[in-house]
Amino acid sequence: MIPSVLPTYRRAPLTFISGEGSWLTEADGRRFLDFGAGIAVNCLGHAHPALVRALSDQAGTLWHTSNLYHIPAQQALADRLVAATFADTVFFTNSGTEACELAVKMARKHWHDRGHPDRIKIIAYEGSFHGRSMAAISAAGADGKTHGFGPLLPGFVHLPFGDTEATDAAIDETVAAVLVEPVQGEGGIRALPDAALRHLRDLCDRTGALLILDEVQCGMGRTGRLFAHEWAGIVPDMMMVAKGIGGGFPLGAVLAREAAASGMGAGTHGSTYGGNPLASAVGCAVMERVAEEPFLAEVRRKAGLLRQKLEGLVAAHPDIFAETRGAGLMLGLKCRVPNAEVIRAGYEAQVLTVPAADNVIRLLPALNIPDEDIAEGVARLDAAAAAVSGARAA
């Protein structure tokens, strides 16, 4: 008989009942060091006092009115995002998947309104992940995400990640936009070189195609800048944001330049919950901290510390790990053994990591993780790797 919760998840045998900072407490009382942060969501850790206060204060005042009316906290958050980024305007969603849907609509509407309704193609890249709606899985094109769900949304062209020559060859007058993650998360912590991202910006400028960045996972301070594309010194036309922007509360957004968004007038898109008072209040509290340069400088310092320790871990266990990859506090360990073995051993060592493609485990700790928790987490990964080695040798 089918369970009451639709069985679409392969859940770990763990049930967490509370959390504080970078630690989670299991129902049996064990404490786990969280190197996953809810898949890069809990950017300030669990139960951060400022986020708890923002949510509690708003919950005691007003939860929901819908977007039929003005929402002061939503306006405040939009103003903060516009002031801190390339964007001229923001639309709030509940998730990264919803942000992908709007980005696709916005790109096609942009060209329709300019008299080119046939300019609908969107170039996307192998190994990408943009969510699980029909537009999002059509954009990614991976068999594992699309099997059985056809027909897919037409108009997506899939190219090898980072292949600028293939992109040059594929772009023509029918291409509306290029959609890319500056750092792939689900795809195995693969960072697009700065030169490749600059090439895409130049190519879009020459052809008129819009550049859409998916920074759902790599944004909001995760790489040591507020957004990952800042390292390359470019700006997109649109950007999808979610995960860290809500610090654990469901919140997403599409940030856009005026020219890209000009076709989206009243009635072209909407959301009942997007940017509601609760989410917006928490989002403002996140931005007050994460967008500040001293905070981002600390992320960069902590990232260097974690990477140094992970390089030592790889050197100590060459039978288990092949390399460290990624940027900032979005790091991956490429495994020589099935990554699931390392993740399961981590459960025994009471450290949480996240699987990814290309046999990688993701390390996505809270951006404010203390140095001592970084050291403790790596020590527990060391114990997990030793356990895998021992089990294989037995």
Residue, then its C-alpha position, 0 to 999 in steps of 0.5 A: m500500500i502506498p504511504s501517506v507521504l508520496p514515496t518520491y524521496r530516498r530518505a536517510p534513516l534519520t529524524f531531526i527534532s531540533g537544530e542550533g547553529s551548525w548542529l542538528t539533534e536526532a530523535d534519539g539524542r545524537r548530535f550531528l554536524d550539518f555540512g549540508a545546511g538543508i542543501a545550501v539553504n540554512c545560510l546562517g545555520h539553524a535557529h539563528p536568533a535574528l531570523v527567529r526574531a524576524l519571523s516571530d515578530q512578523a508572525g505576531t503581526l500579519w502572515h498573509t494578504s496575497n499580492l492583491y495588496h502592497i506588502p511593505a516587507q516585500q518592497a523593502l527586500a526588493d529595494r535591498l536586492v536592487a541596491a546590492t545587485f545589477a537588477d532593476t526589478v525583482f519578482f518573488t517566488n517560493s522556490g528556485t523551480e518557480a524562479c526558473e518558470l518565470a525566467v523562461k516566460m520572461a525570456r520568451k515574452h521579451w522577444h515576442d514583444r519585440g516582434h520575434p515570436d519565433r525566437i524561443k530557443i534557450i541554450a542550457y547545459e548538460g549536468s545542470f539542475h534548475g528544478r523539477s517543474m516541466a520547464a525546469i526538467s526540460a531545461a536540464g534535459a537529463d534522462g534521470k529527471t525527464h524519463g516518463f514525463g514527456p512530451l517535454l517543453p520544446g525549445f531547449v538546446h543542451l550543450p556540454f557544460g563550459d564548451t564555449e565553441a559549442t555555444d558559439a556554433a549553436i547560437d543564432e537568431t532563434v535563440a532567446a536566452v542562454l541559461v547557466e549555473p556559474v557553479q553546478g551543484e547537483g551536477g557535481i560542484r563544477a565551476l564555470p571558469d570566469a573566462a567562460l562566463r565572460h565569453l557568454r556575456d560577450l556572446c549574448d551582447r553580440t547576438g542580443a540573446l539574454l543571459i540568465l544565471d541560475e544562482v539558486q545554490c551558488g548565490m547569497g554569499r555561498t562563493g564568498r561574493l554575494f553572487a558567484h558571477e561577481w567573480a567574473g566581473i559580469v552582470p546577467d540580464m536575469m538571475m534566479v535566486a532561492k535557497g539561501i535568500g530565505g535562510g530556511f524559509p521558502l523564498g525565491a526570486v527572479l532578479a532582472r534588468e529593466a530591458a529583460a523584464s519590460g514585457m512583464g506587465a500586470g497579469t503576465h505572471g503572479s503568485t499567491y504566496g510569493g514574497n508574503p510578509l513572513a518570507s519577506a521579513v526573513g529575507c530582509a534579515v538574511m540580507e542585512r547580514v549576508a550582503e555585508e562585505p565583512f560577512l563575505a570576507e569571513v566566508r572567504r576566510k572560512a572557505g580557505l580554511l575548509r579547503q585546506k583541511l579537505e586537501g589534507l583529507v584527500a591526501a590522507h585517504p587517496d583510496i577514498f577521495a580523488e580531489t577537492r573541487g568548487a568555490g567558497l563554501m560550495l565544495g565537493l569531494k570527488c570520490r573513488v568509491p561510491n559516494a553513497e558509501v562515504i555519506r552513509a559512513g558519515y551518518e555513523a560519524q554523525v556528520l551530514t553531507v549531500p550527494a551530487a552527480d559525478n560521484v561527488i559529495r557536497l559540503l555546503p555548511a552554514l556561511n557563519i560556521p565557526d572554525e572549530d566546527i569546520a575542524e570537527g566536521v573534517a575530523r568526522l569525515d576523516a573517521a568516515a573515510a577510515a571506516v569505508s577503507g576498513a570495511r573494504a579491506a575486511 
